[in-house]
Amino acid sequence: MPDSPPPWPTAAPLTTPRLRLEPLRVDHAPEAVSVFDDVRLHTWTGGTPATLAQLEARYARQSAGRSPDGTQGWLNWMLRRTSDAHLVGTVQATLYHPPSATGIEASLAWVVGTAHQGHGYAREGARAMAAWLRTQGVTRLAAYVHPEHEASMSVARALGLRPTGMVEDGEVRWSDAAA
């Protein structure tokens, strides 16, 4: 019998002083489409804003919690401001077992809608996510950040990540481990 894929943690609801982190659901898409409908969000990552149908399809895939072959765990949260219940962004972690190391590594990402940037929501949400991931057995954190994206570099630093010499698709790998 072939080895079965490892079980991955399931995203749990999280809270911070200003945010609720809601595990991603397909029904987030109608609200999210307007939050992320801004070409400026793609300055550093490329692409264009997704349509409602594209977001629904993406969220259906991502909310499965793992890649189709089971080699990656997918954890996604929507960031909702507690003061007025408005959706402001998202944080996510892709979990995997690195081939040359033991343990679980999480590749982190964050996006905050243009209208909500500059208030520390990405930092707050990413910190909550990272702390929770540590309770789930994640041993290393990493993120890929465009070398000119100051705001994302600030979030990475707040998570204790440091830039490494590795560059992939024009983005610098940041890590909390020597690379």
C-alpha positions in Angstrom: 0.0 0.0 0.0 1.5 3.4 -0.9 2.3 5.9 1.8 -0.7 8.1 2.5 -0.2 11.9 2.5 0.5 13.3 5.9 -2.4 14.9 7.7 -2.3 18.7 7.7 -3.7 21.0 10.3 -7.1 22.6 9.5 -7.4 26.4 9.7 -9.2 27.4 12.9 -10.8 30.8 13.7 -8.3 33.1 15.3 -8.7 36.6 16.9 -6.5 39.5 17.6 -7.3 42.8 19.3 -8.6 44.3 16.0 -9.2 41.3 13.7 -11.1 38.1 13.3 -9.3 35.5 11.2 -11.9 33.4 9.5 -11.0 30.2 7.8 -11.6 30.7 4.1 -14.9 29.6 2.6 -16.3 29.9 -0.9 -19.0 32.2 0.4 -16.3 34.8 1.2 -15.9 35.5 -2.5 -18.8 38.0 -3.1 -17.4 40.2 -0.4 -13.8 39.7 -1.2 -14.1 40.5 -4.9 -14.6 44.2 -4.2 -11.8 44.3 -1.5 -9.3 42.8 -4.0 -10.5 44.5 -7.2 -7.6 46.9 -7.5 -4.8 46.5 -10.1 -2.4 48.2 -7.6 -2.5 45.0 -5.5 -0.8 43.2 -8.4 2.1 45.7 -8.7 4.5 43.2 -7.0 2.9 39.9 -7.9 1.7 40.4 -11.4 -1.7 39.3 -12.8 -5.0 41.2 -12.6 -7.9 41.3 -10.2 -10.0 38.1 -10.2 -13.6 38.0 -11.2 -16.3 36.7 -8.8 -16.3 33.3 -10.7 -12.5 33.1 -10.5 -12.5 33.8 -6.8 -15.2 31.3 -6.1 -13.2 28.6 -8.0 -9.9 29.6 -6.3 -11.6 29.6 -2.8 -13.2 26.2 -3.5 -9.7 24.8 -4.3 -8.0 26.5 -1.4 -10.6 25.7 1.2 -9.9 22.0 0.6 -7.0 22.4 3.0 -4.5 20.5 0.9 -3.1 20.1 -2.5 -4.8 17.4 -4.7 -1.8 15.0 -4.1 -1.7 15.8 -0.4 2.0 16.9 -0.4 1.0 20.4 0.7 -1.3 21.7 3.4 -3.2 24.9 2.5 -4.4 27.2 5.2 -6.2 30.4 4.4 -7.9 33.0 6.5 -9.9 36.1 5.7 -9.1 39.1 7.9 -12.2 40.8 9.2 -12.0 44.0 11.3 -13.8 43.5 14.6 -14.9 47.2 14.9 -17.2 47.2 11.9 -17.0 43.6 10.5 -15.5 44.7 7.2 -13.3 42.3 5.3 -9.8 43.9 4.9 -7.5 41.2 3.6 -6.2 37.7 3.8 -3.3 35.6 5.2 -2.3 32.2 4.1 0.2 29.5 4.7 1.3 26.6 2.5 2.7 23.8 4.5 5.2 21.2 3.3 8.0 18.9 4.4 11.2 20.2 3.0 13.2 17.5 1.3 16.5 18.3 3.0 15.2 18.9 6.5 12.9 17.5 9.2 9.7 19.1 10.4 7.1 21.2 8.7 7.8 24.5 6.9 5.2 27.1 6.2 5.5 29.5 3.3 3.5 32.6 4.3 1.7 35.3 2.3 -0.6 38.2 3.1 -2.7 40.7 1.1 -4.6 43.7 2.4 -7.0 45.6 0.3 -5.7 48.9 -0.9 -8.3 50.9 1.0 -7.2 49.2 4.3 -3.4 49.4 3.9 -1.2 51.3 6.3 -3.1 50.3 9.5 -1.0 47.2 10.4 -3.6 44.6 9.5 -1.2 42.5 7.5 1.3 42.5 10.4 -1.4 41.7 13.0 -3.0 38.9 11.0 0.3 37.4 10.0 1.6 37.4 13.6 -1.6 35.6 14.7 -1.3 33.1 11.9 2.4 32.4 12.7 1.8 32.0 16.4 -1.0 29.5 15.7 1.2 27.6 13.2 3.8 27.1 15.8 1.2 25.4 18.0 0.5 23.1 15.1 4.0 21.8 14.8 5.4 24.1 12.2 9.1 24.4 12.7 10.1 26.9 10.1 8.5 30.0 8.5 9.4 31.6 5.2 7.9 34.1 2.8 8.8 35.4 -0.7 8.8 39.2 -1.0 9.6 41.5 -3.9 12.8 43.3 -3.1 11.2 46.7 -3.5 8.0 46.0 -1.5 8.8 47.8 1.7 5.5 47.1 3.4 5.8 43.3 3.0 9.4 43.4 4.1 8.2 45.1 7.3 5.7 42.3 7.9 8.4 39.7 7.3 10.7 41.4 9.8 7.9 41.6 12.3 7.6 37.8 12.0 11.3 37.4 12.8 12.2 36.5 9.1 15.4 37.6 7.5 16.2 37.9 3.8 18.2 35.0 2.4 20.3 34.8 -0.8 17.6 32.8 -2.6 15.6 34.6 -5.3 12.6 32.9 -7.0 10.5 34.6 -9.7 12.0 37.9 -8.7 11.1 37.6 -5.1 13.6 37.2 -2.2 13.1 34.3 0.2 12.8 35.4 3.8 13.2 32.8 6.5 13.5 32.3 10.2 16.2 29.7 9.6 19.6 29.9 8.0 19.3 29.2 4.3 
